[in-house]
Amino acid sequence: MQAARGQSILPALYAGENSQYSLSHNNTKGLTLMATYIGLIQFTDQGIRNIKDTIKRGDAAVAEAEKMGMKILEEFWTMGAYDAVVLFEAPDDETMSAFMLKVGSLGNVKSHTMRAFRRKEMEDILAKIK
């Protein structure tokens, strides 16, 4: 395994599809374990009125997430009961909640957030059942 110049291979060794968490490098605090979340998004009346700005709002959300120590991994605009589904990584529930409250307070979307568990995490959860 080879790292790009100036990057550590440590995150690649300890993160990935079989990892309990992914790792994110934070320049001030080093490596941070990141939990996965799924956001189900519905546009409000204001969000629909301003639908042409949805991509710009998505870009702003990505920037805000990074400022808060989170990462938006993927955004999907969808048909059906939800207008978008967003995949996030955040260091903890409190950070994720603060982000979603901040975005919701802008009035364009309302959301449902779910903590998502990777296979290894679910195996660890099931191992605790006696």
N, C-alpha and C positions, 0 to 999 in steps of 0.2 A: 504494500500500500504506500503510495507516494503522496505527499502533501504539496500543495502549491507553495511557491516561495513565500515565506513569512507566515505560513499557517501551520498549526499543529495538526497531527493526525489523531490526537487524543479524542476529539469528538467523533470521528469516524469509527474508532475502535469501540467506543462505549455507547454509541447511539445507533439507531437504525431500526429496521422493521421488527427485530426481536428484542429490542431494548425496552425497559420499563418506561423510561423517559428519554426524550432527546436532550441534547446538551446545547446550550447557547453560550457563546463567548461574550462576556460583558467586560469591556475594557477597564472598568473601575473595580469590579468585584471578581473577575476570573470567570470560571465556568459556573453556569446556573442550570439546575435541573428544570426542565420545562414539562408541564402537563399539557395534555391535548384537550381542546374544547370544540364543540360544534355550536355555531350560532344559527338559529332559524330566524330569518328576518322578514318582517312585513312592512310595506310602505304605509305611512300614515297618509291622510288626505294631503298634507303639505308635501310629503315625499312624492306622491303621484303628480301633484301640480308642477313640481320641479323635476320631473323624471329625466329630463335631458341632462341634468347635472349628476346623475347617479354614478357615472364613472369617476368624475372629479371628486365626489364625496367618498368613493371607495379609495381613491389615492390618498385623500386626506386622512382616512381611517388607518391606512397602512402606516403613514408617517406618525400619527398619534400613538399607534400601538408600539412602534419602535421607541418612541420617547418614553413610554411607560414600561419598557423592558419586555415587551411581548413581541409576537410575530404573527402576522396574518399569512398563513401558508397558501391559502387558495380562496378565491371568491367565485361563487357560481350564481348567476342570475337564473331563476327557475320559474317554471309554470306550475300552477296548482295552489295549494293552501299558503305556501310561503313564496315570497318574491325573490329571496336570495338565501343561500346557505353558505356559511363562511367557516373555514377551518382555521383554528387559532392554536398557538402555543403561548402559555403564560406561566410565570413562575409559581403562581398560587391562585386560589379562588378569589382572594381579596382584590388582587390586581385585575383579574378578569372581570369581576363585578364592577370595579371602579371604571374600567374602560367602557363597559356596556352602558352604565348609567350616564357617563359623559356623552357617549354617542346618542343615546336616547333623549337626552336633555336638549339636543339640537332640534328635535321635533320632526325629523324626516322618517324615522323608523321606530318600530317597536320590536322587541326581540324575546326569544326564548333561548337560554343558554344551557347546554348540557355538557357535563364532564364526560369525556370519551376515554375509554380504557383500551389500550393495546392488548394483544394476545397475552404477552408476558405478565402484564398487570392483572389481567383477569385470572390467569393461572395462580398468581400470588394471592388474590382475593379468595379464590376457591380453596386454596390450601389452608386458609384460616377457619374454614367450616369444619367443625368436629362432630 
